[in-house]
Amino acid sequence: MSDMRNLVDRAFRTYLEPPNARAAIAKLDGAILATDTALIVDITAWQVPEDEELMRQGVLLEIDSELIEVLTYDEFTGTCDVDRAKEGTVAVDHADRSSIKLSPNYTRLSVFEALADNISQLYPSLYTVRAVMVQGGRAAAMEDPLAVDIVEMTAGANGGPPIGGKIVDFHPDIGGRAVVADQMMGSAWVRYRRRFGSATSEDDTYEDLGLDPRWANIALIGACADLFVGQDIEASQVEWVGGVLAAENITVGTRAQVAGAMLRYREVLMDRAKSEMRAEYKTTMRFRPTQVSFR
Amino acid sequence: MVGVPTRPRAQGYGVQIGEEWFRIAPSSDVPLNIYTQDSLAPRQENRASVEENVLDLGIAWSRSNLTGGEGMDRFPRGPGEQPQETDAIRFWDSSNVEINRPKEGDPYSIKLSTVSTLFTTPASAPVDMAASIDHWWYIGGTSVFRFDDFANTVADDTDNLADGNLVQIEASADNQVAVLTTSGDIWYKGANTNTYLKVYDQPTQGFPAQAIWLVKGRIIAATRDTASAGDGRMLEIAPVIGGTPATPTQGATVITIVDTFTQTMNACVDAGHAIVAAFADGSLRSYVTQTDTQGGSPDLTVHARTQVPRGENPYALAWNMGTLLILTIDSDGDHVRLYKAEVLDERFDFVVGDMQLLRTWTGPGETAPNYTKAMVATRDSILFWMEETDNVMNMWRYDLVTAGLVRERGEARTGVVSSVVFEDVIGFIDGTSIYVSSTTDRVAEGYLISPILNLGLNTTINWAAFVLAAKGLASNAKVEFYYSIEPEVAILNPTHASWISIQTLSAPGHSGVEQTKVGISSNTLALKIVLKRGSFNNSPEVTRIAVRGIPAHRDWIAEVPINVSDMVEAPGRAPYRVPGLGHTTHSRLFALSGLSVTLTLLQPPMVLHGVVHRIAEPTAYTGDRGSVTRVAVLQFRGSRTGATISDEGQSLGVLGLGIGQVGTASVGVLT
């Protein structure tokens, strides 16, 4: 299923934490509730001995999407007093054996937000087009909150002559978003452009956001570029990302150029998507009688 | 405290030192180096032959000058033994070879001793001989025979004293002669006369004389009351000299009792500052005239007394150039010992001091060695005789310049009772005949054995090459060159089965040419040369023997760049920083300094036993991709073992090296 959770996972898997640059991970020894202020780390499951050195006061742990601050740590029992729901995250229950990211470079919340931003920013360069039939006088309700502009409107249920109109956020007769026609329309077909929704949850699907799955990669590239900017990207990560980009003929030099290269890649993908979009959403050419005067 | 890794290789560790695991960070700037090196520091040995510095690989032992004498059983000396100046010119053992200091312009060489030939077998058996600057004498029966040279056997002068058989003759350098008869009378002739007169007539003047000496121009006699074993007297017998030429006057002798003793007076010698006498009670007594000290009486006065080690009887003395040699025999008669001493000056009351044991002889089968009292001092040597094997009397030479002791000549005689050196010819009496050394002809065979050599190394040595240089290789003369890798037993037996031939040199073309050998490995080695003459007057002369060894074991050196940064880099993991981790790691590293531990390197897989030799201060370097890493280079010195890497170190297939910023190693031999 295509939703924000999958997209976030893909961002980690593809760019942020590739297989040879995984984050330091510990395991939760016993489930905790959203209200708990202590947790137990499995002290037999350290992947690398130095990982335990990260269990010190002030270090942020990430379980699922919640960021948790370490207050105390007992190396003999693994018991850890914590401050929950840090950095704008929300305290939730966590299951036994949940992975604990130790002082992660990229938090899941940040990645989600970067993806949400980049999906929103695809418009106006990219948009989708949808057609609905409305019915009314000069105004009819527009149910789609992402609709931003009318591409074409024709009178009649079976396609009559074109009529002009626009989409407004509020019409007094409708009491909300509405399609306003130049003339009485009765039943009319409206083809309109849609922008992309702002994701609020990892449960949000592409459908919810109005995101064409083909363009998810553009948002992904943009989000990772945003995250890389200003970061000291690890060498292994540079190699990995460089390899991914090289497949698209995008050359990465030093690590400082990684973010720039990804933004270039994003533009390439964007241009390609625009072409595809224009081909798909051809604008109807309509000739109106024009009064021509020759003077 | 960082925990113990459960899967070191998978977790990115590179090396275990003792119980501690560390990550390593080799780079092109700070690579991982593994090489071998001599287990000893570079040495400068300038006391020995310069040839030892010529060879540029391995360590050499090379000798031309061996005038320091025998008795050096091990070179270099073992731990705790103080090296001596002459160690580099000494060897272990020899027989029938001359190792003399060369004349100016000649090289040092080792050659066969001259052979001795029968001079004469007189009708009356010769019993003693003496020499002055101009003549030599022997006594036989009742006569004294004088010779001016060894050219023919007809005496140049014969004096029949007609006072019973003669038993001892003494001569001074200026031709004074004193003779002792079996009845205890003493006859004497002055320096410039051939007339002997009795100067001591025992029935009228005292007890019978048992021995006489001519020292400092004085006649010294040891007398004993034959009826009372305890009443011994040391007399100075001063004949009244008169007439022209000056001759002693019969019966006008002045006799002075110098000292008394209860046991036998064995020897008396002019020892420079004083006259030294040896007694069977173990005492060495010094006598000085008062005119030599306080300007009083010219009579000899006993000044000092030294005791040789308890139970030993000093039976022979010789002195020259400040060196007093003392031969003693112990009360069991099992051991003869040679001591070197000095007569100290007036400040120390002329005592015989600074006595050092030079050598101990035991007879065949640990029975009493036969020995002779004959000790002869020449210009630069002191000679004496010792029967070390049945029916073979060996003449030993003590070199007064180098303090070297050499078994120079072996004579197949049952006993040498007396000997002289006259005009560079050695003459000796075996009881029935007089023999003289040839000035040209050489003995058939002689040998020399080196010390046990280990080149100062504690490890197995590959003895790679040998050098023998000799000249005089004509008329079938040859030199055989042997080695033994069982030197502890081989040096005690010149015919031991472990002596293996290296080379037989019979032509000068191969002299000094290095003979390379393979498969000769041991920690210690001894060399032996056997010289064999060609014609009678031809001896090969060995001018150099050398051996070159290459340590078979060399220390392994590992220079390991230990990652002491705060960054943690592990396979498959994004590096992360643990503040303070580098300091902790460096502290752990320093705690290992100087420890004797095992070092386990995962890549290349290698286990070394040894010592953490050196830990450098951390240095930061910037890698090719811009990462900054702090590295402290650890130098480990030890031995490589055949141990395999632990299972924990191999538990995962992901190698710790070659990932991330780790990946440069070099393996080789430091040249």
Interface residues (C-beta under 8 A of the other chain):
Chain A: E17 P19 N20 A21 R22 A23 A24 W46 Q47 V48 P49 E50 D51 E52 E53 L54 L102 S103 N105 E234 A235 S236 Q237 V238 T254 R255
Chain B: V2 G3 V4 P5 Q11 G12 V568 A570 P571 G572 R573 A574 P575 Y576 V578 L581 G623 R625 G626 S627 I659 G660 Q661
